[in-house]
Amino acid sequence: MSINTIVTTEGKFSYERFHFASATESNGFLFCSGVIGADERGKIPADISEEFHNAWKAVGSLLKEVNADYSSIMEYTTYHVGLQQHMATFMAIRDEYLTEPWPAWTAIGITELAISGAHVEIRVTARLPD
């Protein structure tokens, strides 16, 4: 079994400093590390909708690295600070990126994320194109 590490330009700092890849690919699948909704400066936006859009766009960038897209997502897990408070907004924004057939999904409420002020982290497993 071979594993190919994917390190995006944005993920280079984390790879070198914290020793984790943006994603890995193996046996026809892409396994993404958790993605948060920071802006291009690494800051969490004050607008939670913008944060959720940023997170899904970052997932899309990882998929694009391997010539995949959102329809390639087989399963995803989301970690939420304020799960009940923000779930309706999160799902509405998610539906701008994902469509049927819906992937498997697990949503987990947590108390904090690695970046102060972040409300969501998205972890994805996707099937690579043939």
DSSP file (Angstrom, degrees, kcal/mol; ACC not computed):
  #  RESIDUE AA STRUCTURE BP1 BP2  ACC     N-H-->O    O-->H-N    N-H-->O    O-->H-N    TCO  KAPPA ALPHA  PHI   PSI    X-CA   Y-CA   Z-CA
    1    1 A M              0   0    0      0, 0.0     2,-0.3     0, 0.0    25,-0.0   0.000 360.0 360.0 360.0 125.3    0.0    0.0    0.0
    2    2 A S        -     0   0    0      2,-0.0     2,-0.4     0, 0.0    25,-0.4  -0.801 360.0-158.4-103.1 147.7    1.4    3.3   -1.0
    3    3 A I        -     0   0    0     -2,-0.3     2,-0.6    23,-0.1    23,-0.2  -0.991   1.1-160.4-125.6 126.9    0.6    6.7    0.6
    4    4 A N  E     -A   25   0A   0     21,-2.8    21,-2.5    -2,-0.4     2,-0.4  -0.936  14.5-141.2-108.0 122.9    1.1   10.0   -1.1
    5    5 A T  E     -A   24   0A   0     -2,-0.6     2,-0.5    19,-0.2    19,-0.2  -0.667  10.6-155.1 -84.2 134.2    1.2   13.0    1.1
    6    6 A I  E     +A   23   0A   0     17,-3.2    17,-1.7    -2,-0.4    16,-1.1  -0.952  13.7 178.3-112.7 121.6   -0.5   16.2   -0.2
    7    7 A V        -     0   0    0     -2,-0.5     5,-0.1    14,-0.2    14,-0.1  -0.962  14.0-155.1-123.5 112.0    0.7   19.5    1.2
    8    8 A T     >  -     0   0    0     -2,-0.5     4,-0.7     1,-0.1     3,-0.1  -0.325  32.7-106.2 -76.9 166.4   -1.0   22.6   -0.2
    9    9 A T  T >4 S+     0   0    0      1,-0.2     3,-0.9     2,-0.2     4,-0.4   0.920 125.2  48.9 -56.7 -44.0    0.8   25.9   -0.3
   10   10 A E  T 34 S+     0   0    0      1,-0.2     3,-0.3     2,-0.1     4,-0.3   0.808 112.0  49.8 -65.8 -29.7   -1.5   27.0    2.6
   11   11 A G  T 3> S+     0   0    0      1,-0.2     4,-2.4     2,-0.1    -1,-0.2   0.458  81.9  93.9 -90.6  -1.4   -0.7   23.8    4.5
   12   12 A K  H <X S+     0   0    0     -3,-0.9     4,-2.4    -4,-0.7     5,-0.2   0.899  84.5  51.1 -60.0 -42.7    3.1   24.0    4.2
   13   13 A F  H  > S+     0   0    0     -4,-0.4     4,-2.9    -3,-0.3     5,-0.4   0.938 112.5  45.8 -60.3 -47.6    3.4   25.8    7.6
   14   14 A S  H  >>S+     0   0    0     -4,-0.3     4,-2.2     1,-0.2     6,-0.7   0.877 111.6  52.7 -64.4 -38.0    1.3   23.2    9.4
   15   15 A Y  H  X5S+     0   0    0     -4,-2.4     4,-0.8     4,-0.2    -1,-0.2   0.938 117.2  37.2 -62.6 -46.9    3.2   20.3    7.7
   16   16 A E  H  <5S+     0   0    0     -4,-2.4    -2,-0.2    -5,-0.2    -1,-0.2   0.887 127.2  34.7 -73.7 -39.6    6.6   21.6    8.8
   17   17 A R  H  <5S+     0   0    0     -4,-2.9    -3,-0.2    -5,-0.2    -2,-0.2   0.904 132.9  22.9 -84.7 -43.7    5.6   22.9   12.2
   18   18 A F  H  <5S-     0   0    0     -4,-2.2    -3,-0.2    -5,-0.4    -2,-0.1   0.454  98.1-124.2-108.7  -3.3    3.0   20.4   13.4
   19   19 A H     << +     0   0    0     -4,-0.8     2,-0.3    -5,-0.6    -4,-0.2   0.906  66.9 118.6  62.4  47.3    3.9   17.4   11.3
   20   20 A F        -     0   0    0     -6,-0.7    -1,-0.2    -9,-0.2    -2,-0.2  -0.996  55.6-129.6-141.2 144.6    0.6   16.8    9.6
   21   21 A A        -     0   0    0     -2,-0.3   -14,-0.2     1,-0.1    12,-0.2  -0.469  20.0-123.5 -86.1 155.7   -0.4   16.8    5.9
   22   22 A S  S    S-     0   0    0    -16,-1.1    11,-2.5     1,-0.3     2,-0.3   0.867  92.0 -26.1 -61.2 -36.2   -3.3   18.6    4.4
   23   23 A A  E     -AB   6  32A   0    -17,-1.7   -17,-3.2     9,-0.3     2,-0.3  -0.973  57.4-140.7-165.4 165.9   -4.3   15.2    3.0
   24   24 A T  E     -AB   5  31A   0      7,-1.9     7,-3.2    -2,-0.3     2,-0.4  -0.970  12.5-149.7-132.1 153.2   -3.0   11.8    2.0
   25   25 A E  E     +AB   4  30A   0    -21,-2.5   -21,-2.8    -2,-0.3     2,-0.3  -0.980  24.8 154.7-124.6 139.9   -4.1    9.7   -0.9
   26   26 A S  E >   - B   0  29A   0      3,-2.4     3,-1.9    -2,-0.4   -23,-0.1  -0.951  61.0  -1.8-161.8 138.9   -4.0    5.9   -0.9
   27   27 A N  T 3  S-     0   0    0    -25,-0.4     3,-0.1    -2,-0.3   -24,-0.1   0.816 130.1 -47.2  49.7  39.8   -5.7    3.0   -2.7
   28   28 A G  T 3  S+     0   0    0      1,-0.2   100,-3.0    99,-0.1     2,-0.3   0.572 117.5 102.8  84.7   9.1   -8.0    5.3   -4.6
   29   29 A F  E <   -BC  26 127A   0     -3,-1.9    -3,-2.4    98,-0.3     2,-0.5  -0.932  58.4-143.8-127.6 151.4   -9.1    7.5   -1.7
   30   30 A L  E     -BC  25 126A   0     96,-3.4    96,-2.5    -2,-0.3     2,-0.6  -0.953  11.9-163.9-109.6 129.3   -8.3   11.0   -0.4
   31   31 A F  E     -BC  24 125A   0     -7,-3.2    -7,-1.9    -2,-0.5     2,-0.3  -0.940  12.7-160.2-115.9 107.9   -8.1   11.4    3.4
   32   32 A C  E     -B   23   0A   0     92,-3.1    -9,-0.3    -2,-0.6    92,-0.2  -0.662  13.7-128.4 -92.2 140.7   -8.2   15.1    4.3
   33   33 A S        -     0   0    0    -11,-2.5    91,-0.3    -2,-0.3    89,-0.1  -0.330  54.3 -68.6 -69.0 166.5   -7.1   16.5    7.6
   34   34 A G        -     0   0    0     89,-0.1     2,-0.4    87,-0.1    89,-0.2  -0.356  52.8-153.4 -61.5 138.0   -9.6   18.8    9.4
   35   35 A V  E     -D  122   0A   0     87,-2.2    87,-2.6    -3,-0.1     2,-0.2  -0.948   7.4-162.7-116.8 132.4  -10.2   22.1    7.6
   36   36 A I  E     -D  121   0A   0     -2,-0.4    85,-0.2    85,-0.2    22,-0.1  -0.586  29.8-108.3-107.9 175.4  -11.3   25.3    9.3
   37   37 A G        +     0   0    0     83,-0.6    17,-0.2    -2,-0.2    18,-0.2  -0.141  58.3 146.8 -99.8  38.2  -12.8   28.4    7.8
   38   38 A A        -     0   0    0      6,-0.2     6,-0.2    16,-0.1     2,-0.0  -0.354  45.7-120.4 -68.6 154.0  -10.0   30.9    8.3
   39   39 A D    >   -     0   0    0      4,-3.3     3,-2.3     1,-0.1    -1,-0.1  -0.165  42.8 -79.0 -83.2-174.5   -9.6   33.6    5.6
   40   40 A E  T 3  S+     0   0    0      1,-0.3    -1,-0.1     2,-0.1    -2,-0.1   0.668 133.1  53.6 -64.6 -15.7   -6.5   34.1    3.4
   41   41 A R  T 3  S-     0   0    0      2,-0.2    -1,-0.3     0, 0.0     3,-0.1   0.385 120.9-107.3 -95.3   1.9   -4.7   35.8    6.4
   42   42 A G  S <  S+     0   0    0     -3,-2.3     2,-0.3     1,-0.3    -2,-0.1   0.618  78.5 130.7  83.0  12.9   -5.4   32.8    8.7
   43   43 A K        -     0   0    0     -6,-0.1    -4,-3.3    72,-0.0    -1,-0.3  -0.743  61.9-120.2-101.2 147.6   -8.0   34.7   10.7
   44   44 A I        -     0   0    0     -2,-0.3    -6,-0.2    72,-0.2     4,-0.1  -0.757  36.2-122.0 -82.7 123.7  -11.5   33.5   11.5
   45   45 A P        -     0   0    0      0, 0.0     6,-0.1     0, 0.0    -8,-0.1  -0.280   7.6-129.1 -65.2 152.5  -14.1   35.9   10.0
   46   46 A A  S    S+     0   0    0      4,-0.0     2,-0.6     1,-0.0     3,-0.1   0.812  94.8  77.1 -68.3 -30.5  -16.5   37.6   12.3
   47   47 A D  S  > S-     0   0    0      1,-0.2     4,-1.9     2,-0.0     3,-0.2  -0.734  72.2-155.2 -85.9 117.1  -19.4   36.5   10.0
   48   48 A I  H  > S+     0   0    0     -2,-0.6     4,-2.4     1,-0.2     5,-0.2   0.829  93.0  58.0 -65.3 -31.7  -20.1   32.8   10.7
   49   49 A S  H  > S+     0   0    0      2,-0.2     4,-2.5     1,-0.2    -1,-0.2   0.917 106.4  49.0 -62.5 -42.1  -21.5   32.3    7.2
   50   50 A E  H  > S+     0   0    0     -3,-0.2     4,-2.8     2,-0.2    -2,-0.2   0.901 109.4  52.9 -62.7 -40.8  -18.2   33.5    5.7
   51   51 A E  H  X S+     0   0    0     -4,-1.9     4,-2.1     2,-0.2    -2,-0.2   0.927 110.2  47.0 -60.1 -45.2  -16.4   31.1    8.0
   52   52 A F  H  X S+     0   0    0     -4,-2.4     4,-2.2     2,-0.2    -2,-0.2   0.908 112.7  49.2 -65.2 -42.0  -18.5   28.2    6.8
   53   53 A H  H  X S+     0   0    0     -4,-2.5     4,-2.7     1,-0.2     5,-0.2   0.933 109.5  52.5 -61.1 -45.2  -18.0   29.2    3.2
   54   54 A N  H  X S+     0   0    0     -4,-2.8     4,-2.2   -17,-0.2    -2,-0.2   0.902 108.7  50.5 -57.3 -42.1  -14.3   29.4    3.7
   55   55 A A  H  X S+     0   0    0     -4,-2.1     4,-2.0     2,-0.2    -1,-0.2   0.935 112.4  45.2 -63.8 -46.4  -14.1   25.9    5.2
   56   56 A W  H  X S+     0   0    0     -4,-2.2     4,-2.3     1,-0.2    -1,-0.2   0.878 112.2  52.3 -66.7 -36.6  -16.0   24.4    2.3
   57   57 A K  H  X S+     0   0    0     -4,-2.7     4,-2.0     2,-0.2    -1,-0.2   0.889 108.1  51.8 -65.0 -37.8  -13.9   26.3   -0.3
   58   58 A A  H  X S+     0   0    0     -4,-2.2     4,-1.9    -5,-0.2    -2,-0.2   0.888 108.1  51.3 -65.4 -38.8  -10.8   25.0    1.4
   59   59 A V  H  X S+     0   0    0     -4,-2.0     4,-2.3     1,-0.2    -2,-0.2   0.933 108.9  52.2 -60.1 -45.2  -12.2   21.4    1.1
   60   60 A G  H  X S+     0   0    0     -4,-2.3     4,-2.5     1,-0.2    -2,-0.2   0.871 105.8  54.2 -59.4 -38.2  -12.8   22.1   -2.6
   61   61 A S  H  X S+     0   0    0     -4,-2.0     4,-1.4     2,-0.2    -1,-0.2   0.899 108.3  49.0 -63.7 -40.6   -9.1   23.3   -3.0
   62   62 A L  H  X S+     0   0    0     -4,-1.9     4,-0.6     2,-0.2     3,-0.2   0.922 111.5  49.3 -64.2 -43.0   -7.9   20.0   -1.5
   63   63 A L  H ><>S+     0   0    0     -4,-2.3     5,-2.7     1,-0.2     3,-1.3   0.910 107.5  54.7 -61.5 -41.7  -10.1   18.0   -3.8
   64   64 A K  H ><5S+     0   0    0     -4,-2.5     3,-1.9     1,-0.3    -1,-0.2   0.826  95.0  68.6 -62.0 -32.3   -8.9   20.0   -6.8
   65   65 A E  H 3<5S+     0   0    0     -4,-1.4    -1,-0.3     1,-0.3    -2,-0.2   0.783 109.4  36.1 -56.4 -27.6   -5.3   19.1   -5.9
   66   66 A V  T <<5S-     0   0    0     -3,-1.3    -1,-0.3    -4,-0.6    -2,-0.2   0.070 121.4-103.6-115.5  22.6   -6.1   15.5   -6.9
   67   67 A N  T < 5S+     0   0    0     -3,-1.9    -3,-0.2     1,-0.2     2,-0.2   0.810  84.5 120.8  60.0  32.8   -8.5   16.4   -9.8
   68   68 A A      < -     0   0    0     -5,-2.7     2,-0.3    -6,-0.1    -1,-0.2  -0.608  44.1-158.3-112.2 177.4  -11.6   15.6   -7.7
   69   69 A D    >   -     0   0    0     -2,-0.2     3,-2.3    -3,-0.1     4,-0.3  -0.832  43.6 -74.9-145.1-175.1  -14.6   17.7   -6.7
   70   70 A Y  G >  S+     0   0    0      1,-0.3     3,-1.6    -2,-0.3    29,-0.1   0.794 123.3  65.0 -58.8 -29.9  -17.3   17.8   -4.1
   71   71 A S  G 3  S+     0   0    0      1,-0.3    -1,-0.3    27,-0.1    27,-0.0   0.647  91.8  66.6 -69.1 -11.6  -19.2   14.9   -5.8
   72   72 A S  G <  S+     0   0    0     -3,-2.3    55,-2.8    54,-0.1     2,-0.3   0.591  73.1 113.6 -81.3 -11.7  -16.2   12.7   -4.9
   73   73 A I  E <   +E  126   0A   0     -3,-1.6    53,-0.3    -4,-0.3     3,-0.1  -0.464  35.6 172.9 -68.8 123.7  -16.9   13.0   -1.1
   74   74 A M  E     -     0   0A   0     51,-2.6    30,-2.1     1,-0.4     2,-0.3   0.767  67.6   0.0 -96.3 -35.3  -17.9    9.7    0.3
   75   75 A E  E     -Ef 125 104A   0     50,-1.9    50,-2.8    28,-0.2    -1,-0.4  -0.990  61.5-176.0-155.6 145.1  -17.9   10.6    4.0
   76   76 A Y  E     -Ef 124 105A   0     28,-2.0    30,-1.7    -2,-0.3     2,-0.4  -0.997  11.4-154.6-146.7 151.6  -17.3   13.7    6.1
   77   77 A T  E     -Ef 123 106A   0     46,-2.7    46,-3.0    -2,-0.3     2,-0.4  -0.983  11.8-161.5-123.2 134.4  -17.2   14.5    9.8
   78   78 A T  E     -Ef 122 107A   0     28,-2.7    30,-2.9    -2,-0.4     2,-0.5  -0.949   5.4-155.4-119.1 140.2  -17.8   18.0   11.1
   79   79 A Y  E     -Ef 121 108A   0     42,-2.6    42,-1.6    -2,-0.4     2,-0.4  -0.961  18.8-165.8-114.8 126.4  -16.8   19.3   14.5
   80   80 A H  E >   -Ef 120 109A   0     28,-3.1    30,-3.0    -2,-0.5     2,-0.6  -0.943  24.1-157.0-124.5 129.7  -18.9   22.2   15.8
   81   81 A V  E 3  S+ f   0 110A   0     38,-2.3    30,-0.1    -2,-0.4    28,-0.1  -0.925 100.7  16.3 -91.7 119.7  -18.5   24.8   18.6
   82   82 A G  T 3> S+     0   0    0     -2,-0.6     4,-2.1    28,-0.6    -1,-0.2   0.886  82.4 175.9  81.3  43.1  -22.1   25.8   19.1
   83   83 A L  H <> S+     0   0    0     -3,-0.6     4,-1.2     1,-0.2     3,-0.2   0.902  75.5  38.4 -49.1 -56.7  -23.5   22.8   17.3
   84   84 A Q  H  4 S+     0   0    0      1,-0.2     4,-0.4     2,-0.2    -1,-0.2   0.876 115.2  54.1 -66.4 -38.0  -27.2   23.5   18.0
   85   85 A Q  H  4 S+     0   0    0      1,-0.2    -1,-0.2     2,-0.1    -2,-0.2   0.838 122.1  25.4 -66.2 -35.0  -26.9   27.3   17.6
   86   86 A H  H  X S+     0   0    0     -4,-2.1     4,-2.6    -3,-0.2    -1,-0.2   0.383  89.1 101.4-114.5   2.4  -25.3   27.2   14.1
   87   87 A M  H  X S+     0   0    0     -4,-1.2     4,-2.9    -5,-0.2     5,-0.2   0.890  81.6  51.6 -61.9 -42.7  -26.4   23.9   12.5
   88   88 A A  H  > S+     0   0    0     -4,-0.4     4,-2.1     1,-0.2    -1,-0.2   0.918 113.5  45.5 -61.3 -42.7  -29.2   25.4   10.3
   89   89 A T  H  > S+     0   0    0      2,-0.2     4,-2.1     1,-0.2     5,-0.2   0.923 113.2  50.4 -65.2 -44.1  -26.8   28.0    8.9
   90   90 A F  H  X S+     0   0    0     -4,-2.6     4,-3.0     1,-0.2    -2,-0.2   0.932 111.3  47.7 -60.2 -46.6  -24.1   25.3    8.4
   91   91 A M  H  X S+     0   0    0     -4,-2.9     4,-2.1     1,-0.2    -1,-0.2   0.884 109.6  52.8 -65.5 -38.2  -26.4   22.9    6.6
   92   92 A A  H  < S+     0   0    0     -4,-2.1     4,-0.2    -5,-0.2    -1,-0.2   0.916 114.4  42.3 -62.9 -42.0  -27.8   25.7    4.3
   93   93 A I  H >< S+     0   0    0     -4,-2.1     3,-1.9     1,-0.2     4,-0.5   0.909 110.3  56.3 -71.5 -42.1  -24.2   26.6    3.3
   94   94 A R  H >X S+     0   0    0     -4,-3.0     4,-2.6     1,-0.3     3,-2.0   0.888 100.1  60.7 -54.0 -39.7  -23.1   23.0    3.0
   95   95 A D  T 3< S+     0   0    0     -4,-2.1    -1,-0.3     1,-0.3    -2,-0.2   0.595  94.0  63.7 -69.6  -9.0  -26.0   22.5    0.5
   96   96 A E  T <4 S+     0   0    0     -3,-1.9    -1,-0.3    -4,-0.2    -2,-0.2   0.639 115.7  30.4 -81.4 -15.7  -24.4   25.0   -1.8
   97   97 A Y  T <4 S+     0   0    0     -3,-2.0     2,-0.3    -4,-0.5    -2,-0.2   0.726 118.1  51.4-112.2 -34.3  -21.4   22.7   -2.1
   98   98 A L     <  +     0   0    0     -4,-2.6     2,-0.3   -27,-0.0    -1,-0.1  -0.806  59.7 177.1-109.8 149.8  -22.8   19.2   -1.8
   99   99 A T        -     0   0    0     -2,-0.3    -3,-0.0     2,-0.2    -4,-0.0  -0.850  35.9 -29.2-137.8 174.3  -25.7   17.6   -3.7
  100  100 A E  S    S+     0   0    0     -2,-0.3     2,-0.1     1,-0.1    -1,-0.0  -0.395 106.9  59.3 -65.3 147.6  -27.4   14.2   -3.9
  101  101 A P  S    S-     0   0    0      0, 0.0    -2,-0.2     0, 0.0    -1,-0.1   0.405  92.6-143.4 -73.9 131.4  -26.4   11.5   -3.5
  102  102 A W        -     0   0    0     -4,-0.1    -2,-0.1     1,-0.1     3,-0.1  -0.378  10.1-126.8 -68.0 136.2  -25.6   12.8    0.0
  103  103 A P        -     0   0    0      0, 0.0   -28,-0.2     0, 0.0   -29,-0.1  -0.314  37.2 -84.4 -73.0 164.7  -22.3   11.4    1.5
  104  104 A A  E     -f   75   0A   0    -30,-2.1   -28,-2.0    -2,-0.0     2,-0.4  -0.449  54.8-166.7 -64.6 145.0  -22.3    9.9    5.0
  105  105 A W  E     -f   76   0A   0    -30,-0.2     2,-0.4    -2,-0.1   -28,-0.2  -0.998  21.8-173.0-145.2 135.5  -22.0   12.5    7.7
  106  106 A T  E     -f   77   0A   0    -30,-1.7   -28,-2.7    -2,-0.4     2,-0.5  -0.998  11.0-163.9-124.4 126.2  -21.2   12.7   11.4
  107  107 A A  E     -f   78   0A   0     -2,-0.4     2,-0.4   -30,-0.2   -28,-0.2  -0.942   7.9-170.3-111.3 130.0  -21.6   16.0   13.2
  108  108 A I  E     -f   79   0A   0    -30,-2.9   -28,-3.1    -2,-0.5     2,-0.4  -0.977  16.1-139.4-125.9 127.8  -19.9   16.3   16.6
  109  109 A G  E     +f   80   0A   0     -2,-0.4     2,-0.3   -30,-0.2   -28,-0.2  -0.714  30.8 171.5 -84.5 133.8  -20.4   19.1   19.1
  110  110 A I  E     -f   81   0A   0    -30,-3.0   -28,-0.6    -2,-0.4   -27,-0.2  -0.820  39.4-124.6-135.4 172.3  -17.2   20.2   20.9
  111  111 A T  S    S-     0   0    0      1,-0.3     2,-0.3    -2,-0.3   -30,-0.1   0.751  83.9  -5.0 -94.9 -26.1  -16.0   23.0   23.2
  112  112 A E        -     0   0    0    -32,-0.1    -1,-0.3     4,-0.0     2,-0.2  -0.992  54.4-141.5-161.5 162.4  -13.1   24.4   21.2
  113  113 A L        -     0   0    0      2,-0.3     4,-0.1    -2,-0.3     5,-0.1  -0.710  42.4 -95.4-119.3 173.8  -11.0   24.0   18.1
  114  114 A A  S    S+     0   0    0     -2,-0.2     2,-0.6     2,-0.1    -1,-0.0   0.796 111.8  61.1 -63.7 -29.7   -7.2   24.6   17.6
  115  115 A I  S >  S-     0   0    0    -72,-0.0     3,-2.0     1,-0.0    -2,-0.3  -0.889  96.4-116.4-101.9 123.1   -7.8   28.1   16.3
  116  116 A S  T 3  S+     0   0    0     -2,-0.6   -72,-0.2     1,-0.3     3,-0.1  -0.309  98.0  18.6 -58.6 132.6   -9.4   30.5   18.8
  117  117 A G  T 3  S+     0   0    0      1,-0.3    -1,-0.3    -4,-0.1     2,-0.1   0.296  89.0 135.9  90.4  -9.4  -12.8   31.7   17.7
  118  118 A A    <   -     0   0    0     -3,-2.0    -1,-0.3     1,-0.1    -5,-0.2  -0.442  33.7-171.8 -72.6 146.5  -13.3   28.9   15.1
  119  119 A H        +     0   0    0      1,-0.2   -38,-2.3    -2,-0.1     2,-0.3   0.584  62.4  31.5-112.7 -17.3  -16.8   27.3   14.9
  120  120 A V  E     - E   0  80A   0    -40,-0.2   -83,-0.6     2,-0.0     2,-0.4  -0.998  46.7-173.2-147.4 147.3  -16.3   24.4   12.5
  121  121 A E  E     -DE  36  79A   0    -42,-1.6   -42,-2.6    -2,-0.3     2,-0.5  -0.992  16.7-155.9-134.5 135.0  -13.7   21.9   11.3
  122  122 A I  E     -DE  35  78A   0    -87,-2.6   -87,-2.2    -2,-0.4     2,-0.4  -0.952   6.8-170.4-118.7 126.5  -14.5   19.6    8.3
  123  123 A R  E     - E   0  77A   0    -46,-3.0   -46,-2.7    -2,-0.5     2,-0.3  -0.969  15.0-167.9-117.0 129.9  -12.8   16.3    7.8
  124  124 A V  E     - E   0  76A   0     -2,-0.4   -92,-3.1   -91,-0.3     2,-0.4  -0.903  22.8-165.0-126.7 143.2  -13.4   14.5    4.4
  125  125 A T  E     +CE  31  75A   0    -50,-2.8   -51,-2.6    -2,-0.3   -50,-1.9  -0.999  26.0 178.3-118.9 126.4  -12.8   11.2    2.8
  126  126 A A  E     -CE  30  73A   0    -96,-2.5   -96,-3.4    -2,-0.4     2,-0.4  -0.931  30.8-118.1-130.7 152.2  -13.2   11.2   -1.0
  127  127 A R  E     -C   29   0A   0    -55,-2.8   -98,-0.3    -2,-0.3   -99,-0.1  -0.749  34.1-127.2 -86.6 131.5  -12.9    8.7   -3.8
  128  128 A L        -     0   0    0   -100,-3.0   -61,-0.1    -2,-0.4   -60,-0.1  -0.482  28.7-101.7 -76.9 147.9  -10.2    9.7   -6.3
  129  129 A P              0   0    0      0, 0.0    -1,-0.1     0, 0.0  -101,-0.0  -0.344 360.0 360.0 -66.2 151.8  -11.1    9.9  -10.0
  130  130 A D              0   0    0     -3,-0.1    -2,-0.0    -2,-0.0  -102,-0.0   0.484 360.0 360.0 -68.4 360.0  -10.1    6.9  -12.1
